[in-house]
Amino acid sequence: MEAKPESHKLIFEKEGVYLHTNAKRSNQDTTIPGFIRIVERGGEPALEWSPVEEDMRNAPAVFYSRKDGEGGEEETKFDPGYEPDWAVISTVKKERRQEHPPVRGTGQWGFSLPLSELYSLRRSRFSLGKNFLVMTTRGGDPLPPLHFHRGGTRELLKAMQRYIRLAPSPMDGRLFLAYPHDSGALSQSFDELHLFDETSADLVSRFIQDPYATTFGGFSKVTNFFRGALRHPESPLGNRSPQDAHFPHSADEEPGFELITCGAELGPRPEVKRGKPLDNWDQFLDPEGRVTDPQKVKKLVFRGGIDPSQRNEVWKFLLGFYPWNSTTKEREDILRVKTDEYFRMKVQWKSVSEEQEMRNSLFRGYRSLIERDVNRTDRHNSFFSGNENPGLTLLHDVLMTYCMYNFDLGYVQGMSDLLSPLLFVTQNEVESFWCLTGFMDLVHQNFEESQEAMKQQLLQLSLLLRALDPELCDYLDSQDSGSLCFCFRWLLIWFKREFSFEDILSLWEVLWTRLPCENFHLLMACSILESQKRELIGSNHDFNSILKHINELTMKLDLQSILCGAEAIYLQLTNCKVRLDRYDC
């Protein structure tokens, strides 16, 4: 009788691999000893970790597990690391999909991850000098850090390379991206990025515009000069033999990573000073009212903001309510048309009867959320203070009308924070609405149900910070804070809760210029985090105290200093590009 084939095949096994459990949060043992394995199940390779037998009974349940049911997959959504109100999306039901198999719990802390779902792995280092690996799934979920107390990392990676390709990041020697062996997919993703086309053959500039796409899409052809440029000048450089060109290793005993570099350095960060605010708007208008030099206006606004007396007019251009080349007469016509359009939409929701609303749960839900948020938005500001303040009515009506304008998105918590400064400056219901639509064109993806844009921005922020300050990133990783989820609120509503109301007016007009790059708000976040580095590392903060410290930064940050720091980071990266031109990499 023919024997049945084995249900699984053990490819690799290593004992003495400890899983970090974030003891400072759970008051349990810091690490759990266990086994790391690569196992083929049904022909599909998976990376598995399981605790030793005596610890399995008391280990807590793995936090990233998902449940499969008959009707669909219940997926725990992204945790922003703030109070429940800021968890924009909670738990939702989805149709089952096979293209992204979830991480599977194999007991308590044990996990099984198909290698096809491994997104990245990164070497980090505890402050006490212990090396560990942090792996991330394609769904954006970080696995608990793994410590190889008895070595074996290199052997694990060799076994993994039978099934996947580990491509080194050109910006961080500790970061590797996992790809299938089909190099055609890499080449295709690279070609779609056009990193080295004739008009812009500069990886650094594209990294500034979109660090996520540039870093993760161009590995198949981009050399490692960018990683060399971002390497600390004292970091040792090693050599790699041709036969090991695709395998990460190092002279370090464990875990063993290394990259070819050209020896360039990031260079010093230049000193930056802010300019004066734009205070003479009329000088930029021709006799018919057209803006003569929009780019110069944007540069002045970026350098110094706008004088409060000029904001009401300039903001309408920055947010696209008025075209830069429109005449005074054309703007009068635009206002008349947009006013009619606004009130037609307002009448739509105003005319909904109570009976109709009872049969429309989505509309009823939007109204309930808006009424709740309006009653707690910027109540310290005189424009919105008091129970019978007409400013609250305007805030409510504009948000309800936006639901009619964009019913698919509707209302999500945080939009009231975006509207209140617009309403305060314009002092006009119609103009504030159309300015809000322009603002939402820039940030609407932040509020979409999937939260993919927020995950991507947090990953972009992580990549930037790792390039700029690996020491800080390593410390945050060691405290289970490397995902930077505590920055969720910063990016969602562009630091609205972190600075004073007046500072937000100045900050947003700077960001609306889209200078010097599209993702300048990420450089702002880097500037804030670097300004807190000494406090975070010096005080030996753990996960909870890091979150508490970041929350308590509200209203304590100096905007001008943070802006200078963000611009200095940008100049540091672009100066690196200029110096790199001298290297043949």
N, C-alpha and C positions, 0 to 999 in steps of 0.2 A: 504494500500500500504506500502510495506516494506521500511523503511527509508534507505538512502544511508549512508554508513559508512563515518566517518569523514576523511578528507584528511590529517589531521595532529592532533597530540595530544600533548598538553603542559605538560611536565613533571616537569619542574623547571623554576622559573623566579625570578630574583632579580634586583631591581632598584638601582641606585646609583653606578653603575660600570662605571668608567671613562676610556676612551681609550686615551693613550698617543700618540700624533700626531707628535712628534719631532718638536716642535715649532721653535727650533733654526735654522732649515733648511727652514721652510715654512713661518715664521713670522706670524703665526696664533696662536690661543689659544693653550696652552700646552695640554689641555685635553678636551675631548668631553664627556658629561654625557650621559649615555644610560642604556639599559637593557641587561642582560645576560640571556639566556634561553637554556634549553635543550628541543628539540622538536622532536617527532617522525613523520617522513614524509614517508608514504608508508612502515611503519614498521622499517625504518632505523633511528636511533637516530643521531641527529646533534647538535653541539654546535653553538649557534647563538648570535651575538651581534648586536644591532641596536641603533642608537642615538635617543635621545628624539625628538619629532616632530619638535620643533622650530629650532633645529640645523641641521636637515637633509637637508634643502635646500642649505645651504652654505658650507657643509663639502666637502672636496676634494675627488676625486675618489681613491678607495683603490688601492695601488700600486701592489698588488700581484694577482689581478684578472686575469683569463684566459678566452679566448673566444672560444666557441664551434661553429664550422661551419659544413656545410654538408660534405665537403671534408676531413676534418681533424681538429686537435686541434692545434691552434697556441699558443705556449708556450714561454713565456719570459724566456730566459735562464739566467744562473747564472751571477750576476753582480759582477765583481771583485773589484769594488770601485776605479778603476784607469781610465786613459784616454782610449778612445775607442779602441786604438790599443791593449790594454791588455784584452779586452773582447774577448777572443779567439773564442767564438761562440756567434753569435747574435741571430736572431730569425729563427727558422726552422719549417717546417711542419712535423707533425708526423701522423701516423695512429691513429685513435681514439682507446683508450684503456679504458676498464671499470674497470681494477683492481686497478687503483689509481685515484679515483674521485678528481677533483681539488677543491681548496677553491672557494666558490661561493660568489661573491659580491651580497649583498641584497639591495643595494642603493648606498650610497657614501662610507663612511667608514665602513658601516655594512658588516658583513661577516657571512657565514654559512659553518661550517666545519663538515663533517661526523665524528663521534667519531672513526670510524674505521681508519680514516686517521690522527688521533692525534698521534704524535710520542713521544713527551715529554712535560712536563711542569716543570717550575722552578720558585721558589720564589727568587726574587731579592729585593734589597733595594736601594732606592735613598739616596744620601748623606744627605738629610734632614730628613731621617728616615722613609719615606713612603714605605710601602710594595707594591709590585706589582707582577703579574704573567706574565711570558713569555711562550707562547706555540709555539711549532714547529710542522709543518706537516711532514708527511713521505717523502714528496718531498724535505725537507730541508728548507722550507720557514718559517721564524719566523713571527708570528702574532704580531701586535702592543701590547705593554704592557698594561695590564688591572689593574686598581686601584680599590680596593674594599673599597670605602670611608665609607661605612656603614656596613662593615662586610659581612658575607655570604659565605666566601670562603669554610669553612668546609661543609656547606650545599650543595654547588655546587659539591664538591668532592664526597660527599656521593651519590648524584644523579648520577654522572658520573660512580661510581663504580657498578651501576646496569648493566652497559653494558661493561665496560672494567676493567682491573686490573691495578693499579698503583704500579709499582715495584720501590722501593727506590734504588738509586744509592749507591753502597758501597763506593764511593769516594766523594760524595757531598750530604750533607743532604738536600740541596735545590732542587736537581734534581730528577725527577721521570719519569720513562719510562712507556708508555701506551702499554698494551698487551690485546688481547682478553682473555676471561675467560678460554679458552682452555689451561690448563696448560701443556698439552702434547706438544704443540708447544714450550713452554719454555724449557721443559726437553730435547726435541730433539735438540734445538739449543745449549743447554749447552753441551750435550754429544758430539756433533760434534766438540766442542772446545777442549775437553780433558784437561780441566783446572787442574784436579787433578789426572793425570795419574801417574804411578809409577816413571817415569823418571823425571817428573817436576811437583811437587805438589805445585807450587808457583804462586799464583795469581798475585803478584806484578811483577815478571819477565815477565809473559805473558802480563801484562798490558803495560810494557815498550815496548815489541815487537809489540803489536797491541792493544792499549788502546781502540779503537773503538769496536773491536770484543769482547774483554774480558769484558768490562764494560756493553755492551748492550746485550751480549749473555748469560751471566751466572747468571742472577738474581734469577732463580728458586731455585738454590741450594747453591749459595755462601752466606756466612754469611756477616754481616756488619762490620767485623773487619777492612776492608780496609778503610771504611769511618771513623771509629774511629781513625785509624792511621793518617788520613789526616786532622783530626779536629784540629782547633786551641786549644791549651791547656787551654785557659780560657773560651772556649765555654761551656755553661751549658749542662749537660746531664740529660735527663728526664727518666721517666719510662713509660712502655707500658703494658697495660693489655692484657691477652691472647686473649680476644674476639676482641681486636682491632689490632691484629697482622698484618692485611693486609691493615690497613687504616692509612694514614699519618696524624698525628696530633701533637700538641705541647702544652706546657703551655703558649706559646705566644698567645695573643688575636687573631691576624690575621697575616698571613693567616693560620697558624697552620700546621706545619710539624715537624716531629720528627723521629728519628731513634734509634734503639737499638745499642749500641756500647759497645766495651769492654774497652774503656778508654785509648787505646794506643795513642801515639802522633807521629806526623811526625818526630819530633826531629830536632836538629840543622843541618844546612847545612855545610858540611865540607869545609875547605879551600883547594883549588886545585892550583897546580903550573904546568906550562908547562915544557916539557923536551927539550932536544937538538934535532935538526933535524938529520935524518939518512944521514950520510956523507961518509960511507965506504961500498958501495954496494958489492964490490968484496968479502968481508969477509963472505958473506952469500952464496957464490957459491962454489960447490964442483968442483973437477978437470974437470968434464964434463960439467959444467955450470948449474947444477940444483940448485935451491934454497933450502938450507938445512933446513931452519926453517921458512916457510911462516908466521906462526902465530906470531913469534917474530918480523918479519919485519913489519907486520901490527900494532902490538902494538907500535913499535918505531915510525911508521908514525903517528899513532893516538896521541901519546904523544907529538911529536915535529915537525911533517911534514918531508919534504925531502929537503936536500940541493939542490939548483937550478942546480948544475952540475950533479946530479944523476937523476933528474926527468924524462928526456927523456927515460931512460931505465925502471925505476920502474913503471911509469904510465902504461906501456904496460902490466904489470902483474896485477896491480890493476884493470884494465879495461877489463881483460880477453883476450887481443890479444894474449898473450903468456901464456900457462899453467905454473903453478908454478913448476911442476916437469919436464919441458922440458929441454933438453940439448941444448948446443949452436948449434950443428949441426941440431937438430930438429927445432930450431927457424929459422935457415936459410931456411930450407925447407918450413916452415909455411909462411915466408915472401914472398918467391917466388910464392907459390900457391895463397896467398891472393892478391899479386900484379896482377897476371893474372886475377883473379876474379874481382878485382876492375875495371880494364880497359875494361873488357868485358861489365860491366854494364855502364861504362862511354860512350862507343861507342854507346850503345843503344839510349841514349837520344841525343847524338851528331848527330846521323844519321837521326833524325826526321826532315823531310823537313818542309818548311813554310806551304805548303798546308796541310800536315798531322796535323801540330799543329793547324791550323785554324779549323780543324774538331775535335779537342780534347780539349774541354774547361777545363777539369780538369788539364791536363798537362800544358796548357797555364796559368791557374791560379797559379799553383805551381811556374812556372818560374817567373811570375810577382811579386809574394810575395817575392821570394828569391832575385831578383834584387833590389827590394825596400829595403829589410832589410840589404843586404850586404853593401849598400851605406851608412848605418848609424850605423854599428856595430863597436864599439871600434876604431873609426877613430882617437882618440887621441893617440893610440898606434902606434909606428913607423912601426910595421909590417903591418898595415892596413891603414896608412895615405897616403894622396896624391891621385890624380885622376887616375894615371896610375900605381898604386902599384900592383905588381904581387900577393901580398898576397890577394887582393880582388878577383882576378881571381880564386885563389885556393879555397877561401871561397865559391865562387859561384859554382865552379865545384864539390866540395865535397858534398854540399847540394843538387845539382841536381842529383848526383849519388845516394845519400841516397833515393831520391824519387823513383828511379828505384829499389833499394834494398827493400824498404818498401812502395810500392805504395798505399796500403790501408791507411796508415797514411799520407804518402806524406810529405808535409812541412807545419808546423804551426809556427806562429810567436813565437820567443823565441829560436828556435833551432839554429839560427846563434849565439846567445849568448853562447850556450853550446859548439859550435865548435871552436870559436875563440881562447880560451886558449889552446885547444888541438893542434891546428895548430901552435900556437905560440911556444909551447914547443917542439913538435916533428919536426917542420920545414920540414914536409914531407907529401905529399898529401895522399899517400896510408895509412901510419900509422895513420894519424889523422882521416881518414875515419873509420878505424876499431876500433879505440879508441872511436869514436863517437857512433858506433853501440853498444859497450859495455856500454857506458854511457846511451844511450837510453834504453837499457834493464832494467836499474834501474828506469828510470823516464818516460818511454813512455806513461804510463797511464795519466800523467799530461796533455798530449796534445791530448787525445782522445776527440771526439766530444761531448760525453755525459757529460764530466766534472765531472763524478761521483767520480773519484779519488781525484780531487781537493776539492770537497765538503766534502768528507770523511776526508781528511787531515785537513781541517779547523775545522771540528767537533772534531777530535782527539786533535787538538791544544787547542780548547776550553775546552775540558774535562781536559786536563793536567793543563791548567792555572787555572781552577776553583778549582782543588785540591791543587795547590801550592799557589794561591793568590786569595781567594774569594773576598777580598775587591776590588782589581783591576777589577775583573770580574763584580762585582756589579756596579761599576762606569761605565764601558764600556756599560753594559746593559742599564743603565739609560740614556745614550746618544745615544741609538740605534746603538751601535758599537759592541755589544756582539757577532755578527756573525764573527768578525775578518776578514771581507772581505779585509781590508787594508793590510792583510798579504798575499794576493793572489800571488803577484809577488814574494815575498820571496820564497814561496814553489814551484812555477812553475819552476823557473830557479835557484833554490838553491842559493838565495841571490846575484846573479850575479851583480845586479845594486846597491846593498847596500854597497859593499866594493870595495876597490881599486883593480885594475887588479892583482897586485902582491899578495894581500891578498886572492883573489879568488883562485889563484893557491894553496896556503897553505890550505885554507878551504876545497876545493874539495878533495884534496888527503886525508885529514882526514876523510871526509864523505865516500869516496870510500872504506875505510877499513871495513865499516859496524860495527865498534866498537864504544861504547860498546853495542850498540843495533841498530836494523834496522832503528828505527825512530829518530836517534840522531838529524836530522835536525829540528824536532819538538821541541826538548829540546833547540836547538839554538834559535828558535823563542821565546820560553818562556823566555830565558835568556835576549834577546833583550827587550821584553816587560816589564819584571820586572826592567830592568835598566832604563826604562822611566817612571816608576810608579809615582815617586815624581813630575815629570814635568807634567804628564797628569792630576793627581788629584789635585796637588797643584795649578796649573794655571786654574783649572776649565774649561778645554777644552770642547767644544761641538762637535757634529758630524763632522762638517766641519773642525774645527781646529785640531781635532784628526787626520783626514786624512791628513791635511796639515803638521802637525808635523811629522807623520810617513814618509811621502814622503821626507821631508827635512832631514831625518837621513842619506840619501845617502852620503857615503864617510866620515861620521862623527863618525862611530862606531869603537871602538878598538877591533880588531879581537881576540887578545889573551885574553882579559878580558871576551869577550862574550863566547869564548870556555871554559874558566875556569868556568864560571857561569853555562854553560850547563852541564859540567861534574859533577859539584858539585850537581846540581839537580838530576842527575842520581844516584850519590852515596847516596844522601839523601833518595831517594826512596828505594834503595837496602838495606841501613842500617835499614830502617824502617822494611823491611822484616825480617832481622835477629832478631830485638827486638820483633817482633810480634810472633816469635816462642815460646816465654815465656808465651803467653796468651792462655788460653783455651777458644776459641771463637766459 
